[in-house]
Amino acid sequence: MLEYLVYLIYRTGFALIALFTVRAAFALGNTLGFCAWLVLGKYRRLAFRNIDIAFGHEKAPREMRQLVRWHFQRLGANLLSGLKIASMPLDKARAHVQFENADAAHRELRAGRPVVFILSHIGNWELQAQMFPAVIGYVRNSTVYQPLKNRYVDNHLRALRGRAGVELFDRNEGFQKAIELLRGGGAIGILSDQHAGDQGSWVPFFGKLASTTSLPALLAKRTGAAMLGTAIYTEESGRWRMSFADRIDTPGDSVEALTAKANELIANQIRRAPEDGFWLHNRWKTPRPNFLLARYKRGVFLPKDLPAQNLKPFRILVRSSNWLGDAVMSVPAVRAMKNGRPDAHLTILAPEKIAPMWKLISEVDQVLSLPNKSLFAAMRVIGRQPRFDVAVLLPNSLRSALEALFVPRKVGFRGHARAWLLNQIVREPRRPGPPEHHAIRFLRIAEDCGADVDLGAKINLATSSQTPDVKHRTSLGLCPGAEYGPAKRWLPECFAEVATSVSSGSDAKWILFGTKHDATVGETIAAKLGEKCVNRIGQTALNELISELRNCRALLTNDTGTMHLAALLGVPVVAIFGSTEPALTGPLGDGHIVVRRHVECSPCFLRECPIDFRCMKEVTTQDVVNAMMSILL
């Protein structure tokens, strides 16, 4: 009933518009378009964003805002005058349209070649179905259409579009009829300027990747048809010009290359009259969930004259973990995100204390530091940047979701009471399994976003450029602390004993690393090692720690962020585990050794041991000496 009521309202409006002259309908539509521009803020912003993508490097903001208003007015004018023309006899309707470069179509059709026309929502596009037979009526004309949900309105529009003799093929019924028509020498028009979803090819449109239908190219390749374009531009009130573009296909073009050429054709048509373009459609829609395009069936295609670095960027904000170790373990996921699409511009938002680590990662384009713990300061940092397309939240906190509140797509695990803020929640494994390394958990986020990752493959943190020959180095690193709590710390006297044993009979010098909270432990170890020790505990900011770790032959450590940082830098690690689980947080990559004595209460993941600290006390100095020597020899 509601469906029919909507149809009756539509037909009433259609009948009223028929009472107007073409110029009067154009003027009324122009006024209504201006009113729509005033009240439809959501669509006004969408139009401005689209125009900014297309012309942001060419036009000033004031020009683009003016263009948005003109577009609303032009759209309203063409909509109402188009309805008026649809009610007129065909000969009178065609008197309002001039034709330009129609010989481009005649050359192909009269040579016996079928034609696929690239159509777009430019100007008064509804007139095209009524105009084609006037130009190329000597062959069968057709178009592929998508039925409207309201069947009554759909039947009426089909009758209007087909009244001049254009055959209509329902997209949902397949394309065999279209193929037969083309093989018989006919012509078909296909709208090609809308987001094509998961079935499209990702090719540039105004220099930014957009999902685009490959149907025109597929039909042309299948039937040997020529590919041309048409557009109906607004000349003045009640007057239009139907312009034919020359053939765009060349021998040997792939489907992907033809699809890219179709986008280039439409972009050039829009440049001719930007106010006639259709800017109220989300042409550069962010796919859900796979906005990283690595696994798309049709994939990404770039023309030879457009290298990836010249694409307009798809801007990804990655909110880093707050802890150094967790941040390092997320590096493989961040790399997978960057490699997920050629236009990815990846920005890391990280606490100031760990930001220098992210500058080591070549895949990261920009690092933003959080100056303090203020939520509003974080939001200001994000707000001062060009608009991000997506925010990927690595921490599970509510706070991280609030920081990215105004980013249109927020991705992450469900986290702590923040599901209502996310519009893409990463799926947890359905079945419980063996312990999963935190790096795998981060990779699941990248996988959910569409990155091509192998969760079963071995993970290496250090790249070839970060894996230098360390055998010539004489410094050894020692990190006896752990920020999480004393349950993760091996005994200071045991560290000192191992260091003494390893450096005896050699000129190796130990460098102690840690925070100011480890000062007492550091003094104990330094006193026992004497001249063979440089105590840097509490004296190194992260960038200094990175510099000094680069000069180490190996690192002896508890389960710490420094352990993970060394693994990232390609420095071999001997890590002592007790209350934590190496399967979850062990160092990633080759050449590292974990020393552990598994006891019945381990791993407990407690900050402080409530009993006798047996997990650490059962690790002997000889175990650790042997591990160190296996690396050094």
N, C-alpha and C positions, 0 to 999 in steps of 0.2 A: 504493500500500500504506500509506504513512504517513497519507494522507488518511483511509483507512478506519479505521486504528488510532485516530486522533484521534476519529473518530465513535464508535467502540466505547467509548472512555473517557467521552465525553460522555453516551452512553446509559446507561452504568453509573451515572454520577453522577445522572442523571435518575431512574433506577430507585430508587436509594438515598434520594433526597430524597422520593420518593413514599411512603416508609414512615413519614415524619414527619407529625405534625400541622402545621397551618398555623402555629400559634404556636411550635411547636418549631423549625420551619424558619426562622421569623423570628428567633428567639433565636440559633440557630446562625449565621445569616448576619450578625447584629449582631456576634457575637464574631469571626467571620472577618474582617469589615470592620475591626474594631479591630486585628487582627493585621496586616492589609494596610497600615493607616495607620502602624504601627510600622516596617515593613520597606521599603515602597515609597517611598523618599525622593524619587525623580524625580517621581512622580505627586503626592506630598504638596506638593512645591514648585509644580507646575503648578496644583493646586487653589488654593493660597494666592494665586498670582499672578492667577488668574481672579477670585477673590473680592475681591482687592484692587482690581482694575479696577472691579468692580461696586459695591463697598461701601466702598472705601478712605476716602472722605470722610465716611462715616457711622459706621463701626465702628472701634474701637481694634484694634491688632494682636493683642492677647490674645483679643478676641472673634472675630477672623477665624481665628486658629489653632484655637480651640475649634470653630468652625463647620466647619473642614476635617475634624476628627476625627469630628464628628457625621455629616458627609456620608459618609465612608467606612463608618461603621457602618450608616447608613440604606441606602446603596447595596447593601451585602452582604445586609442583611435583606430588602430588596425583591427582590433577585435570586433568593435561595433560595426565599423564600415564593412568588414568581411561578412558579418551576418547579413547586413543589408544587401550586399552584392549576391549572396547566396540565394536571396529571394527574388532576384531579377532574372529575366530571360537571359540566356547565355550570350546572345549577340550584344545586348546592352552591357552586360557585365564585362565582356572582353574589350569594349570600347574604352574602359578605364585603365587598360594595361598596354604598355608598349613593350616591344621585344628587342633584345640586344644580343648580337652574336649568335643568332639561331643557326647560322651556317655550320657552327661547330657540331651540332647534332645532325644536321642534314648530311654532312660529309660521311659520317659513319653509317648512318642508316641506309642511305642510298647506295653505299658500297656493299650493302648486305650484312653489315656487322650489327649485332644487337648492342644496346646501350644500357648500362647501369648508371642512373643519375644519383649523385650524392645530394640529398636534400637536407635542409637545416631549418631551424625555427628562426628565420630572418625575415623581418618585415611582415608582410601579410601572407604568411606561408600557406594558409588555407586556400588561397586562390590557385595554387599550382595545379591541383587536380582538375580545376576547370579550364586552365590555360593550356596544359600540355596537348590536348587534342586539337587545339587551334593551330598549333605549330607543327606537330608531327602526327597528325591524324591519319596519315597514310600507313601507319603500322599499329599493331596492338599496343595499347598503353596500360600500364598497371602500377600498382604500389602495394607494398606490404604494410599492414597496419596492426596495431595492438587494440583489441576490443576494449571499450569502456566498461566499467563495472555496471553502470545503469544501462540495461539492455534496450530500454525505450529510446533514450537519448542516442545510444550507439546506432540503433537502426535508422534514426533520422539523419545522423551525420553521415552514415554510409550512403544513404540515398542522395544527399547533397553532393558528396564527393564523387559519386558514380554517375551523376546525371549527364555528364559530358561524354561518357563512354569509357572512363577509366575503370579497369578491372581491379577489384580489391581482393587481396589474398590475406587471409587470417594467419598471423605469425604462429599461432598455436597449432595450426594444421600442417606445419612443415612447409617445405619450399619446393616440392616437386613440380607443382603447377607453375611456379615462377621460373624454374629451370626450363620447362617445356616451352614457355612463352619466349624466353630468350633464345633458345635454340631455333625457334621459328622466325627469328629476326626482329622481335619486338623490343620494347623499352620498359624499364621498370624503375621507379623512384623509391629510394629508401632513406628515411630520416636517420642521420648518422651523427647527430651532435649531442646525444644524451648519454649519461653515465650508463655503461653496459654491465655493471656489476661483476660478478665472478666469472661470467662467460666472455668478457671482453679481453682485448689485447691492451696492454699498458704501453701506450705510445704518447709522445709529446703533443700537447695542445697549448699553444701560446708558450711553449718552452717548459711546461709543467706536465708531468705524467698524468694521464687520464685514461680510465677504462673506456675502451672504444669498441663499438661493434665491428666485427670483421665480416659481417654478412655481405656488404657490397663487393669486397675483394674476393670472398669465397665464390660468389655467384659469377663474377667476372672471370676468375681463373677456371671455373668449371665449364663455362660456356663460350669462352673466347670473346666476351663482350668488352667493349670499350667503356672506360669510366670517365664520366663528365660530371660537372656540377651545375646547379642552377640556384638562383636566389631571387626573391621578389623584393626589391627595394622600394621604399616610400619616396616618391618624387616630390609630391606636394599634397595638399588636402584632396583626397579622393582620386589620386593619380599614382600609379605604380609602374615600375620597370622590371620586367622579367629578364634577367641576364643569364646567358649560358656561358660557362667556362670551357676552355679548350680541354681536350683529352689529357688526363694526368698519368695514365699508365704507359709503361714502356716494356718492351720484350724482356723477359727474365725477372721481372719484379716478383718478389715473394708476396704472400698474403699480408705479412706484417709490414712490408715496405709500402704496399698499396694502402693499407689502413693508415699509416703515418702520413702518406700523401693526401689522403682524404681529410685528415685533421688540418693539415697545412692549407689545403684549399679553403676549408670553412673559416679558418682564422683570417685568411686574406680577404674573404668576402665580408667578414665582420669589420675588418679594418676600414673597409670602404665606407661603411655607415655604422659606426659603433652603436648609435642609439637604436638601430634596427635589430641588433643582436638580442638574443633571449638570455638575460642575465639573472632571471629568477629561478633557474634550475641549478641544483648543486652539482655542477659539472665535474668538479674535482673532489668528489666525495671520498672520505676516508673509509676504506673497506672495513667491514666487521666480520670476523675478528682479525683477519689476516692482512693488516695494513702493511706488513713486510711482504714483499711480493715474490720471494724466492721460490715458493712452492706452487705458484699459479700455473695452471695448465698451459695457457697461451703465453705467459711470461711477459717480459719487457723487451721492447724493440726500440733501438735508437738509430736514427738515420746517420749515415757516415759523417755528415757535416755538422752533427750535434754531439760532441763528446759529453760524457756524463757530468764533468765538472761545470759545464755550461747550462745544465738543467736548473730550473728554479727549484729550490730545495724543499724537501719534505722534512719539516723541523720536528725532531724528537727530543724531548726533555727527559733525561733519566735522573731520577732522584736517587742519589747514592745512599748506601748504608752509612750509618754514623760511625761504625767501628772499622778500623783499618783492615783487620783480617777479613771481615765480611765483604768490605769493598773490593779487596783483591780477589776474593773468591767469585765475585760477580763479573770479573773482567771477561771471561769467555762468553758470557751472555751478552755483554755490551758489544763485543766484537761481532757476535752473530747478528745482533740488531743492525750494526753499521753495514754489514755485508748483505743485509736482507733486501736492499733496493739501492740502485745506483745513485739516486738523488737524495739519499739520507744525509741530513745534517744533524749530527749528534752532539747535544749539549749535556754536560754533567753538572748537576747541582749538588754540592757536597759541603759538609762543614769545613770551615777554614783550616782546621788542623790536619785534615787528610786530603785536601785539594791537590797538593803537590804530587801525590801518587798518581792521580788521574792524568797529569801532564806527561807521564811516561807512556801513555797508551796512544799510539799513533792514530788509531781509529776514532779517537775523540776529537771533535772539531773545536770545541769550546768548553772551558771549565768555569763555572760560576761558584764563587765562595759565599757561604752563609756567614755574615759578619758576626752574628750573635745568636742567641737562642730565641729571639722574638719571632713569633709566627708572622706578624705583619711585616717585619723586615724581609723575611723570606718571600712573602707575596709581592713586596715591592721589587725585589731582585728579579723575579720572574716577569712582573708587569712591565719592567723597563726594556725587555727584550722584544724583538719582532715576534709576532704571534706564533706560538707552537701549535702543531697539528695534534700531537699526542704527548702525554706525560706517562712514563713508565715508572712505577713506584716500587723500588726494591725493598725498602723497609715495610713492615706490616703495620705501621703505626697509623692512627687516625690523623696525627699531626701532618704526616707527609701528604695525605690526601687533601687536607685543608690548604696546605701551601699551594697546591696546583688546582685550586677550586675553579679558576676561570679558564683552564685549558679544556678544550671541548671534549677530548677523549682521555680518560684516566684509566690506566691498566694496572692491575696488581692482584695479589692474593686477597682473599676476603678480609684478613687482618682483624684488628681489634675495633669492633663496632663502627666499621667504615664502609660496609658494603653499599649503603645508601648513597655514598659519594662516588662510587666507581661505576663506570658504564661499560667496563669489560673486566669480568672477574676470572682470573686464571684458575683453571680446573686443577683440583688436587687429584693424585692417583686414586683410582677407584678401590683398588685392593691393597691392603697393607703388605709390605714386602721387607726385604732386608734394609738396613740403614742406608740412607741415601746421602751422598756428600752434598754439602750446602751449595757447591758449584752446580750440581745437577738441578737443585731446586731453583736456582736463578735461571738456568738454561730452560727450565720449563716455562718461565715467563716469556723468554725469547721465542720459544716454540709456539706458544699460544698466540703470539703476535704474527706468526707466519714465517719466522726464520727457519732456514734449513739446518737443523741440528741433529746430531746423532747422540742420543742420551746414553747409549751403550759404549761409545768410543772413549778411549783414554784421553784425559784432558791434560794438555800442557799449557802452563801459564806463559812461560818465557818463549818468545819468538826467536828465530835464528839470529836476529840482530841483538837480542838480549842474552844470548848464550855465548859469552866470550870464553877464551881459554884462560882458566883461572889457576892453572897449576903453577905458574911462575910467581903467584902472589905469596907473600910471607905473613900477612896479617890474618888473624883468626877472630871471628866475632863471637861474643858470648852475651846472651840476653837472659839473665837469671830471674827476671820478674814476670809478672802477668797481671794485667789490669783487672781481670775479672775477679780475682781473689786468691788467697793463699793456698786453696786446694789444688791449684794448677802449678804450684811452684815446687820444683825439686829443691833439696836442701842446699843452702849456700856453701857449706863446707864440702859437700860432694862435688859441686861445680869447681871449687878451688882445687880439689884433689885431682880431678880429671884434667883441668887446665895445666897443672904442674906436670902431670905425667906426660901429656901430649907434647909439651914444649921442652921437656928435658932433652938435652943433647941437640937442640936445634936453635936457630935464631928467630923462630916464630914469635910474634908479639900478639898478645890478646888485646882486643878492644872491647870494653864493656859498654853495652847499650841498655837503655831503659829510661823510665820516667823518674821524676823527682821522688816519687813514692818508693822507688827501689834504692834510694841513696844508701841506706844502712847496709843492705845486702851488698851493694857495690863496694863499699868501704871494706867490708869483711873479706871479700874475694881479692880486692886490690892489695890489701895488706899482706896476704899470703903469696901473691904472685910477684910483688916487688917491681923490679925494672922491666919485667916481661909483660907488663900490663899498662894500658892507657885507659883510665876510667873516664868514660864520656857519659855516664849515667846522669840524666837530668840536664844535660848540656847541649843536646842536639834537637833542633826542630826537624820536622819530617824531611825537608829538602836536604838538610845536612846528614841525616841518617841515611838517606838514599845515596848520597855521595860517598860516605864512608863504607857502606855495605858493598858498593861496587868494587872496592879495593880488597875485599876479604876473600880468602881462599875457601872458607867454609864458615858456617854459623852453627854454634851450639846453643840450644834454646829450649824453653818450655813451649807449650801451645800458646803462641802469641801472634799479634798482628805483625811483628817484626819477622817471625818465621815465614808468614805468607809473602811479605814484601821481598825477602831474600829469594824465595822461590820465583817470584815474578822477575827478579833481576838476574836469574840464572845462577845464583850462588847456592852450592850444595848445602843441605840442612841436615843436622842431627837433632831431632825433636823428641823430647821426653814427655810422654803422656801418662796421666794418672786418672784424674776425675773426669776427663772428657774422652771423647771417642774419635780416634783417628779416621774411622770410616766416614765420619761426618765432617771433620774439620782438619784432617791431615794435610800436609803440604802437597801441592799438586805438581806433577811433572816427574822427570827421571832424575836419578842420582841422589835422592833424599832417603834418609833412614829414620824410621820411627822406633824408639826404644820404649818398651812397655812391658810390665808384668801384670798380667790380667788377674785380678782378685775378684772374689765373689760380690763385692759391693761396687765394683767399677763397671761402667761409668755411672757416677751418681749425679754429675753436673751441678754439684753444690759449690758455693763460694768458699765455704770453710768445712773442713772434715769434722764430723761430729764424734768420731771415734779415735782411731790410732794412726791415721795417715799411712795405712799399710800399702796403698797402691804406689806411693812414691818411695817409701822406705825400702821396698823390695827391689827397686831398680838399683843395681850395684854400680859402683864407679867403674868396675872392670867392663861391664856391659857397654857403658858409654864410651870408655876409652877405645874398646874394640871397634865400635861404630865409627868413631872419629878417625881412627887409623885406617879403616877400610876406605875412607874417602880420600885421605891425604896421601896414602902410599900409591 
